[in-house]
Amino acid sequence: MGDPGRSPHGSPPTLSTLTLLLLLCGHAHSQCKILRCNAEYVSSTLSLRGGRSPGALRGGAGGGGRGGGVGSGGLCRALRSYALCTRRTARTCRGDLAFHSAVHGIEDLMIQHNCSRQGPTAPPPARGPALPGAGPARSSGPPAPDPCDYEGQFSRLHGRPPGFLHCASFGDPHVRSFHHHFHTCRVQGAWPLLDNDFLFVQATSSPVASGANATATRKLTIIFKNMQECIDQKVYQAEVDNLPAAFEDGSINGGDRPGGSSLSIGTANPGNHVEIRAAYIGTTIIIRQTAGQLSFSIKVAEDVARAFSAEQDLQLCVGGCPPSQRLSRSERSRRGALTIDTAKRLCKEGLPVEDAYFHSCVFDVLISGDPNFTVAAQAALEDARAFLPDLEKLHLFPSDAGVPLSSGTLLAPLIWSGLFVLWLCIQ
C-alpha cells in the first residue's frame, strides 16, 4: 500500500482508510449535520492557508509546529468553533464514523497547537446570496460513481483495486483468521466471528458428542448494519437443517433504498449453500451445511475489516481463538470406528497437500466418525482459493504465524487524514 507521508506521530496514513471515509461521507444520517460543521471549518481556515486548498491536515492546519504556526490564534478560534458545532450535532451523529473522525481530529489539532478549550470562536462564515433563478450547480467532470459500489469508489480514487482479507470457520470448528492463524477451537456457545461498524457475525456451537471437547457450529447470525442510501439493516440467520436463501424479513436484497441491490442473497444449491454479496462494503460471504454443521467463509475489504473500536476486540476472524479455547490435535478422541489411517486416506483423496486443511479433516473424521466431514474441509479450501488475494498463503502449516489486526494501528491515520477526507466530501 502506498505511503503518501507520515503523521507527526510516526504512523503512515493509508489511502485505503481515506476511501472508507469518502464512502461514508455520502451516507451521513440526514439529521447529522457534520458536513455543515466541516464546511464552516474549511471556510474559516482558508484565509489562514493563503487561500490554498485545506489539503492534508497532517502536520497542522496552521502550517507550523506545536503552538507555533502562522495564524495559530485564528486556527484555535476555528477549532473551538468546529468543536462547538460537533457538540451541537453529537446526539444525531452517534453512529456516524465521519463525525467520530472529526472529533478525534479536532482534539489532536488543538493539542498540537496549544489551543485552550475556552476562548473566542471564529465568526460564522459569510454566505453569498443565491442568484435569482439559479439552479443547482452542475459538475463539469465525469458523473460520480455509484456510492454503493465500494470497489468502484476505491478504484476511482486510487487507480487500483482495493485490498481484501479472508476468514473461514468450518468443521469442529477450525478458524482461519484474517492474518492466517489457523486454530481448532472449543468455543462452546455464541462467539463473534466479526464485530465491526458495518457487519456482525456470530457463530453458536455445541459439543459434537456428550463429553467431547470439540464443538461444531449449529447456528450463524449475520447482521448487515444500516447504511444510509445503500441498505436497510438486514439480518440473516441459519441453523442446521434450515439454511434459507433470504434474510430474516423474507427479502433477498438490501431494501428499497437507491442502493438496495448492492446487497443480495442467492443459492445454487438450496439447503446446502448460500452466497451473500454486499458490494457496498466490498464483501462476499458463503455459508454451507455439511455433516450436521455450518461453515462460514468471507472475503472482505481491508477497510471494513479494520473498522472497529477497542471494545470490539473479541473477534475470532481478527485474533483467532483465545488461548483458553484452542484445542491441539493431541486432544482429539476417536468417537467412531474409523482408524487414523482410514481418516488420512479419506482426507487425502480431496486434500493431497498435508496442510492445515488436511489435518483439520483428519481431526473431524476421527472425532465424529463421519466420512462426510471431508467435504467441509475441501469446501473451505476451495473458498480460500477463490477468496484469498495471495494464493501463496493458501496452504498453511503449523509453523505459519500472522500479525494481529488492531483498530489502534489505524487510529493515527484516521485522525490525521480524516479531516482532509471530510473536506473532500463538501467539494
C-alpha positions in Angstrom: 0.0 0.0 0.0 1.3 3.5 -0.8 2.9 5.7 1.9 2.0 9.3 0.9 3.6 10.6 4.1 3.9 10.1 7.8 1.8 11.7 10.6 3.6 13.6 13.4 3.0 10.5 15.5 5.0 8.4 13.1 2.1 6.3 11.8 1.8 6.1 8.0 -1.6 7.4 6.7 -3.1 4.8 4.5 -5.1 5.6 1.3 -7.5 2.8 2.0 -8.7 4.5 5.2 -9.4 7.6 3.1 -11.5 5.6 0.8 -13.7 4.3 3.5 -14.3 7.8 4.9 -15.1 9.0 1.4 -17.7 6.3 1.1 -19.1 7.3 4.5 -19.4 10.9 3.5 -22.3 10.1 1.2 -24.0 8.1 3.9 -24.3 10.6 6.8 -27.6 10.5 8.5 -30.0 13.2 7.3 -30.2 14.7 10.9 -26.4 14.6 11.4 -25.0 18.0 10.5 -21.3 17.0 10.5 -20.9 18.1 6.8 -22.1 21.5 7.7 -19.6 21.7 10.5 -16.8 20.6 8.1 -17.8 23.2 5.6 -17.8 26.0 8.2 -14.4 24.9 9.5 -12.9 24.8 5.9 -14.3 28.3 5.2 -13.0 29.8 8.4 -9.4 28.4 7.8 -9.0 29.2 4.1 -7.5 32.6 4.8 -5.0 31.1 7.3 -3.7 29.0 4.4 -3.2 31.8 2.0 -6.3 30.8 0.1 -5.0 27.4 -0.9 -6.9 24.1 -0.5 -7.0 22.7 3.0 -5.2 19.7 1.7 -3.9 17.2 4.2 -4.3 18.5 7.7 -1.4 16.3 8.6 1.3 18.4 10.3 -1.2 21.0 11.4 -3.9 23.1 9.9 -1.9 26.3 10.6 1.2 25.0 8.9 3.6 25.4 11.9 4.9 23.3 14.7 3.4 22.9 18.2 1.9 26.2 19.3 3.8 28.0 16.6 2.4 28.2 13.1 1.3 31.3 11.2 -2.2 32.3 12.2 -2.3 29.9 15.1 -4.6 32.2 17.0 -7.1 32.2 14.2 -6.7 28.4 13.9 -7.6 28.0 17.6 -10.7 30.1 17.2 -11.7 28.0 14.2 -11.1 24.8 16.0 -13.1 25.9 19.0 -16.0 26.8 16.6 -15.6 23.4 15.0 -15.7 21.6 18.4 -18.8 23.6 19.4 -20.5 22.6 16.1 -19.7 18.9 16.6 -21.1 19.0 20.2 -24.3 20.5 19.0 -24.9 17.7 16.5 -23.4 14.9 18.6 -26.8 13.4 19.6 -27.8 12.8 16.0 -24.3 11.7 14.8 -23.5 8.9 17.3 -23.4 6.2 14.6 -21.5 8.2 12.0 -17.8 7.3 11.5 -17.2 10.7 9.8 -18.4 12.5 12.9 -16.1 10.5 15.2 -13.1 11.0 12.9 -13.7 14.8 13.0 -14.0 14.8 16.8 -10.7 13.0 17.2 -9.0 15.2 14.6 -10.1 18.4 16.4 -8.8 17.1 19.7 -5.4 16.2 18.2 -5.0 19.6 16.4 -5.9 21.5 19.5 -3.2 19.7 21.5 -0.7 20.2 18.7 -1.3 23.9 18.5 -1.7 24.5 22.3 -5.2 25.7 21.8 -7.2 26.3 25.0 -10.7 24.8 25.1 -12.1 28.1 26.4 -11.8 31.3 24.4 -13.1 33.2 21.4 -14.5 31.4 18.5 -14.4 32.2 14.8 -17.3 34.2 13.3 -19.7 32.3 11.2 -18.7 32.2 7.5 -20.3 34.7 5.2 -22.9 33.1 2.9 -23.3 34.7 -0.5 -26.9 35.5 -1.7 -28.5 33.0 -4.1 -28.7 34.2 -7.7 -32.3 34.7 -8.9 -33.4 31.7 -10.9 -30.1 29.9 -10.4 -30.5 26.1 -10.4 -28.2 23.6 -8.7 -24.5 23.8 -9.6 -23.5 21.5 -12.4 -20.4 19.4 -12.3 -18.1 19.6 -15.4 -16.4 16.4 -14.5 -17.5 12.8 -15.2 -20.5 11.5 -13.3 -19.8 10.4 -9.7 -19.6 6.6 -9.3 -22.2 4.6 -7.5 -21.8 5.4 -3.8 -22.9 1.8 -3.0 -20.1 0.3 -5.2 -17.2 0.1 -2.8 -14.7 -1.4 -5.4 -15.6 1.2 -8.0 -15.2 4.1 -5.5 -11.8 2.7 -4.4 -10.5 2.2 -7.9 -11.6 5.6 -8.9 -9.7 7.2 -6.0 -6.5 5.1 -6.2 -6.3 3.8 -9.7 -6.1 0.2 -8.4 -8.4 -2.4 -6.8 -8.8 -2.4 -3.0 -7.2 -5.0 -0.8 -9.1 -7.9 0.7 -8.9 -10.3 3.7 -10.3 -13.8 4.1 -11.6 -15.6 7.1 -13.3 -19.0 7.5 -14.8 -21.3 10.1 -15.6 -24.9 9.4 -15.7 -28.3 11.0 -15.3 -28.7 14.7 -14.7 -25.7 14.3 -11.4 -24.7 12.7 -10.9 -20.9 12.3 -8.6 -19.4 9.7 -8.2 -15.7 10.8 -7.6 -12.7 8.6 -3.9 -13.0 9.3 -3.5 -16.7 8.6 -3.6 -18.1 12.1 -5.3 -21.5 12.0 -6.9 -22.7 15.2 -9.1 -25.6 16.2 -11.4 -24.2 18.8 -13.6 -25.3 21.7 -15.8 -22.1 21.7 -19.0 -23.6 23.1 -21.9 -21.2 22.9 -22.1 -18.0 21.0 -18.9 -16.3 19.8 -18.4 -13.3 17.4 -16.5 -14.1 14.2 -16.8 -10.4 13.2 -18.0 -7.3 15.1 -17.2 -4.0 13.3 -19.0 -0.9 12.2 -20.7 -2.5 9.2 -21.0 -6.2 9.9 -21.7 -8.5 12.8 -21.3 -12.3 12.5 -21.9 -14.7 15.5 -21.4 -18.4 15.5 -23.2 -20.6 18.0 -21.5 -24.0 18.7 -22.3 -27.1 20.8 -20.3 -30.3 21.5 -20.1 -32.8 18.7 -21.0 -35.5 21.3 -21.6 -35.8 25.0 -18.5 -35.1 27.0 -16.4 -34.1 23.9 -14.1 -31.0 23.9 -14.7 -30.4 20.3 -17.7 -28.4 19.1 -19.4 -27.8 15.8 -21.3 -24.6 14.6 -25.0 -25.2 14.7 -26.2 -21.6 14.1 -25.0 -18.5 12.3 -26.3 -14.9 12.7 -25.2 -12.2 10.4 -26.2 -8.5 10.7 -25.6 -6.1 7.9 -25.8 -2.8 9.6 -27.9 0.1 8.3 -26.1 2.3 5.7 -27.8 5.5 4.5 -28.6 5.4 0.8 -27.4 1.8 0.4 -29.3 -0.6 2.6 -31.7 -1.1 5.5 -30.3 -3.2 8.3 -30.7 -6.8 7.3 -30.4 -9.9 9.5 -29.6 -13.4 8.2 -29.9 -16.5 10.4 -29.0 -20.0 9.5 -29.3 -23.2 11.6 -28.5 -26.8 10.9 -31.3 -28.1 8.6 -32.5 -24.6 8.0 -30.4 -22.6 5.5 -32.7 -20.0 4.0 -31.9 -18.2 0.8 -33.5 -15.0 2.2 -33.0 -12.5 5.0 -35.0 -12.8 8.2 -37.7 -10.4 6.8 -38.1 -12.6 3.7 -36.3 -10.1 1.4 -33.4 -11.1 -0.9 -31.7 -7.6 -1.2 -30.9 -4.5 0.8 -34.4 -3.0 0.7 -36.0 0.0 -1.1 -33.1 2.5 -0.8 -31.4 3.6 -4.0 -28.5 1.2 -3.4 -30.7 -1.7 -2.2 -29.4 -4.0 -5.0 -25.8 -3.7 -3.6 -26.8 -6.3 -1.0 -28.1 -9.6 -2.4 -28.5 -13.2 -1.4 -28.9 -16.3 -3.5 -28.1 -20.0 -3.8 -27.2 -22.6 -6.4 -27.8 -25.5 -4.1 -30.8 -24.9 -1.9 -30.5 -26.1 1.7 -26.7 -26.6 1.4 -25.1 -23.4 0.2 -25.9 -19.7 0.4 -23.9 -16.8 -1.0 -24.4 -13.2 0.2 -22.8 -10.3 -1.8 -22.5 -6.9 -0.2 -21.0 -4.7 -2.9 -21.4 -1.5 -0.8 -18.7 -2.8 1.6 -16.8 -5.0 -0.8 -17.8 -8.2 0.9 -18.8 -11.7 -0.1 -20.0 -14.4 2.3 -20.5 -18.1 1.7 -22.4 -20.3 4.2 -22.6 -24.1 3.8 -24.1 -27.0 5.6 -22.2 -30.3 5.7 -22.4 -33.3 8.0 -24.7 -31.6 10.6 -22.6 -28.4 10.9 -22.4 -25.0 9.3 -19.4 -23.5 7.6 -18.7 -19.7 7.2 -16.3 -18.1 4.7 -15.8 -14.4 3.9 -13.9 -12.1 1.6 -14.0 -8.6 2.9 -12.4 -5.3 2.1 -9.5 -4.4 4.4 -11.0 -1.1 5.5 -14.3 -2.8 6.5 -12.5 -5.5 8.5 -10.5 -2.8 10.4 -13.4 -0.5 11.2 -13.8 -1.5 14.9 -13.1 0.0 18.3 -11.1 -1.3 21.2 -14.4 -2.6 22.7 -14.9 -4.8 19.7 -11.6 -6.7 20.0 -13.1 -10.1 20.6 -13.5 -11.4 17.0 -12.4 -14.9 16.0 -11.6 -13.7 12.5 -9.3 -11.0 13.8 -7.4 -12.6 16.6 -8.2 -16.3 16.2 -9.5 -18.3 19.1 -8.5 -17.2 22.6 -5.7 -19.4 24.0 -8.1 -20.9 26.6 -10.4 -22.1 23.8 -7.8 -23.7 21.5 -7.6 -27.5 21.0 -4.4 -29.3 20.0 -4.5 -32.4 17.8 -3.5 -34.4 20.8 -6.8 -33.6 22.5 -8.9 -35.4 19.9 -10.7 -38.6 20.9 -11.9 -41.1 18.4 -15.7 -41.4 18.5 -16.3 -43.7 15.6 -15.0 -47.0 14.2 -12.5 -45.3 11.8 -8.8 -45.6 12.3 -6.4 -42.7 11.9 -5.0 -44.4 8.7 -8.6 -44.6 7.3 -9.2 -41.0 8.2 -6.0 -39.9 6.5 -6.8 -41.9 3.4 -10.3 -40.4 3.2 -9.0 -36.9 3.6 -6.1 -37.4 1.2 -8.5 -38.1 -1.7 -9.6 -34.4 -1.8 -6.8 -32.8 0.1 -3.5 -34.1 -1.3 -1.4 -31.4 0.5 -0.9 -32.2 4.2 -1.6 -28.7 5.3 -3.9 -27.3 8.0 -7.0 -28.2 6.0 -5.8 -31.8 5.7 -5.1 -32.1 9.4 -8.4 -30.4 10.2 -10.1 -33.0 8.1 -8.4 -35.9 9.9 -9.3 -34.4 13.2 -13.0 -34.0 12.2 -13.3 -37.5 10.7 -11.8 -39.2 13.8 -13.7 -37.3 16.4 -17.0 -37.6 14.6 -16.6 -41.0 12.9 -18.3 -39.4 9.9 -16.5 -39.5 6.5 -18.8 -36.7 5.3 -16.6 -34.2 7.3 -14.1 -34.4 4.5 -16.4 -32.3 2.4 -16.3 -29.4 4.9 -12.5 -29.1 4.7 -12.5 -29.5 0.9 -15.1 -26.7 0.5 -13.2 -24.4 2.9 -10.0 -24.9 0.9 -11.9 -24.1 -2.3 -13.4 -21.0 -0.8 -9.9 -19.9 0.3 -8.6 -20.5 -3.2 -11.4 -18.2 -4.6 -11.2 -15.5 -1.8 -7.5 -15.2 -1.0 -5.7 -12.3 -2.8 -2.4 -14.1 -2.4 -2.5 -17.8 -3.3 0.9 -18.3 -1.7 -1.0 -18.2 1.6 -3.4 -20.9 0.5 -1.7 -23.8 2.3 -1.0 -23.1 6.0 1.3 -25.3 8.1 1.9 -25.4 11.9 4.9 -23.0 11.6 2.8 -20.3 10.0 2.1 -17.2 12.0 0.2 -14.0 11.4 0.2 -10.4 12.6 -2.7 -9.3 14.9 -5.1 -6.9 13.4 -5.9 -3.9 15.7 -8.0 -0.8 15.3 -5.2 1.0 17.1 -2.9 0.5 14.1 -5.3 2.8 12.2 -6.0 5.4 14.8 -3.3 7.9 13.9 -4.0 7.7 10.1 -7.7 8.2 10.8 -7.1 11.3 13.0 -4.7 13.0 10.6 -6.3 12.1 7.3 -9.9 12.1 8.4 -10.4 15.9 8.3 -8.9 16.1 4.8 -11.3 13.5 3.5 -14.2 15.2 5.1 -13.2 18.4 3.3 -13.3 16.4 0.1 -16.9 15.4 0.8 -18.2 19.0 0.6 -16.5 19.9 -2.6 
